[in-house]
């Protein structure tokens, strides 16, 4: 009975995408299945625990990337500002190029 309850909780957590919780229940179910000599169920629990663990890691990475890219779209990467090129910037570049060309002539 305990094994069945743990498996139900594990699959409910898995369906809710509560990966750490699912992994915990699968690990507990694995230990109970192993004690009861339910080898096939123990193997499934071990496999599902690994999948839940991998999903948790991927979910964390996905959150990290979405945070990073949402920050980039809002105007910058950390301390760097990502802006647009203005006509004023272009005029400044032309002035610098003209000054550089005068230095070459001398």
Residue, then its C-alpha position, 0 to 999 in steps of 0.5 A: x500500500x505504501x509503495x502505491x501511494x508513493x507512486x501516485x504522489x510521484x506521478x501527480x507531482x510529475x504531471x504538475x511539473x513539480x520536478x523536485x517533488x516528483x524526484x523525492x517521491x520516486x526515490x522513496x518509492x525506489x527504496x520501498x520497492x527494493x525492500x519488497x523485492x519489486x525489482x521491475x518497479x524499483x528500476x522504473x522508479x530509478x529511471x523516472x527519478x532521473x528524468x525528473x532530476x533532468x527536467x528540474x535542471x532543464x527548467x532552471x536553465x530555461x528560466x535563466x535564459x528567459x531572464x537573460x533574454x528578457x533583460x536584453x530585450x528591455x534595453x541592455x545586458x547588465x551594465x551595457x546599454x544596447x541602443x540604436x545608432x543616431x545621426x548624431x553618432x554618425x556625425x561624430x564618427x565623420x568628424x573623427x575620420x576627418x581629423x584622422x585623415x588630416x593627421x595622415x596628410x602631415 
